[in-house]
Structure formats: structure tokens, C-alpha cells
Amino acid sequence: MAYLGLVPSENTSGGKRRQGSITKAGNETARCMLVEAAWSYRFPARISRPQLIRQEKLAKPVRDIAWKAQERLCRRYRQFARAGKLPTVITTAIARELAGFVWAIANQVRPAGA
């Protein structure tokens, strides 16, 4: 998440800790892709028929992680919205969590011997 610049900046002095906006350090293209993907979590979790057909080729653990991400991130989006957060702030927070799920899937599909 830090590599993508999706972590808050921080000013720490003595006992004070202040967090600021996201750092935007790192891979801009990947960060933008995750933020754009995060906008889709405004809608309820579901899998369309074409997606279901594409997913048949994937390993079961990957499908399980993807569905878990879909449910959690849709639920989190609604929680943040009910709390009165701005849509752009919500989407950035969802993108940060989405990065974690992408990392989990990447670890599942790691080639043998790597």
C-alpha cells in the first residue's frame, strides 16, 4: 500500500502524531487504476453471467478471495457513506483495501519455485 502511495502522510513530533492526506508516492498508474476500480464498490456485490463464465477458469482460492473482497468493500463503502464521508475519500480508502486483496490474490497465484 505504501508502494502505491495509498497510505496517509504523517507528522510526528514528541507525543503528537498527525496524519495527513495520502502520500501519492509510488506508482501513479497502479494507484489510479485501483482508485478507478474502487468506484464500482458503490453498487451491491454481485457477479454477472459473463464474469461468472470468466471466473470458472480461476482457482477456487482466488475466486474465494475475490468474492470476499467484493462483499467487504461494498459493505465498507456503505459504512463510510452513512458516516458522512466524501465520496472521493471513501473511494481512496476502498482502493487502499483493494490493494490488500490484490496482494492476497497475487500470493495465491505465485508460480511454483518462485
Secondary structure, DSSP 8 states (H G I E B T S, - for coil): -TTTT-SEEEEEETTEEEEEEE---S-HHHHHHHHHHHGGGGS-----HHHHHHHTTS-HHHHHHHHHHHHHHHHHHHHHHHTT--HHHHHHHHHHHHHHHHHHHHHHS--TT-
